Amino acid sequence: MYPTPYYNMIRSKNHIYDYRLHLAQSAIDLGVKPTARIFKTTASTVRKWRDRFLNQGLAGLQELSRAHHGCPHKLSKADEDSIVALRNSIPGFGAEHLKDEFDLPWGVNSIARVIRQRCRTRIRKKKHQRKTTSDTSKPLTNLTLDSRSTPNTSMISPITGLLCSLWGCHDSNIPSENYLPALSSLPMPTKSQLPTLF
């Protein structure tokens, strides 16, 4: 159980830091084993935070980075300079080509990292996106008046040909797609003529 009152714990900005501070102070005042029983932890943990508090003060209670402090297999500055020189001599070669051509002892990923960080690389072009026919977000501004107003006579050309043949206006020189303009100049049929048409 946490020895500090719950109200004080939730008001703290960093309750882990406060926990370590109380643990270290309790270890100094009461001892290691009594503090371990109060805080329900091990004696080694109590000694760790007590020693860090005595040696470093409040800064010793802060969380330290768990990352590695060094990378033993990282390329040296001279190795990176040699990779950069080879790449500048042949700008079109990538990491795999440089490794195969010059028999470099380093890995492909390490060579690629050096090229990416220290060499000028070509910016990749964005992938072209095809415009679909269902895209109706843009207005149809490229249409002319004739293309929008001219009717489609592909389906009614047989009907207009029949009407022209019945009315006597069929001309062999007039193509079927021009029957509709020819009908516009004719008078409307009378009721007596309608049954003969259907």
Secondary structure, DSSP 8 states (H G I E B T S, - for coil): --SS-HHHHHH-S-HHHHHHHHHHHHHHHH-HHHHHHHHTS-HHHHHHHHHHHHHHGGGGGS----S-S--TTS--HHHHHHHHHHHHHSTT--HHHHHHHHT-SS-HHHHHHHHHHHS-------------TT--SS---S--HHHHHS---TTTHHHHHHHHHHHT---TTS-GGGHHHHHTTS----TTTHHHH-
